[in-house]
Amino acid sequence: MNFKNLLLASLCLLFITNTQAQQKITGNKKGDITVLWGWNRGWFTNSDIQFTGNNYNFTLKDVVAKDRQTKFDPAIYFHPKWITIPQTNFRIEYFHKENYSISIGVDHMKYVVQQNQEVLIDGNIDNSGTDYDGYYSNGTVEINNSLLKFEHSDGLNYINFEYRRFDNLLKYKKWHLNIAEGLGSGFLLPKTNTTLFNNKRHDEFHLAGYGFNAVVALNLSYKRYFIQSELKGGFINMPDIRTTEYKSDKAIQYFFFSQLNFLVGYSFSLSRD
């Protein structure tokens, strides 16, 4: 599934759930706290990436990037030491009203610029000690290890706050099928793995920008336990990405993203048994 199809599916599902709102059974979850953990698959639109430093200022246009899935292995996915190697989601949610919640979460995505792709380049590169020195105006260049390695691979960390509405669709004994829709915003704290020209590899956490998102979720619960699937999409803008050990060097980019999430969770109450 590509980004456009996933975004269209998210919008259709959101429209359907909103038009059916009057048929929902509103649940009383006031005082509940839920803890969720899961995994995601991510998609990103192509983006222009501007690189600036003392001796260069150039933009790579329409750059393709993909997520990086970790092959399923219980020893990695469920081991506390390696738990952040896969693409993961963590969220804590509090219901301050009967069916409205506020939450904070971390979406640990991975954004990897694809190697050996040819892109357009504008700008100038001086005194890099490489064959890339020169002035470019709609020129072409191949992204490879001699020019650039650029990955938010540990990762594209979106720390976000969300406000969601939660409704019960169906009940059967202690089984409940629920739906939630919400909006959120937050900031990006990527750990960007970068090699640019002949500079040393840089790979440190850095507050790089902000994002906005919308989400639609389906939730199947039994007593206090549940599984949840989510379609999530939004916009990310990072005007301050560290690329080398020098603070004057940075990258700027923005793009849209979408996620398909699968989570497991547990709910408990502060106000009732």
PyMOL commands that set and color helices and strands:
alter all, ss='L'
color gray80, all
select helices_A, chain A and resi 3-19+21-23+74-77
alter helices_A, ss='H'
color red, helices_A
select strands_A, chain A and resi 32-44+47-53+56-63+65-66+88-95+100-113+117-125+134-143+148-172+175-188+191-196+202-205+209-222+225-242+250-269
alter strands_A, ss='S'
color yellow, strands_A
deselect
rebuild
show_as cartoon
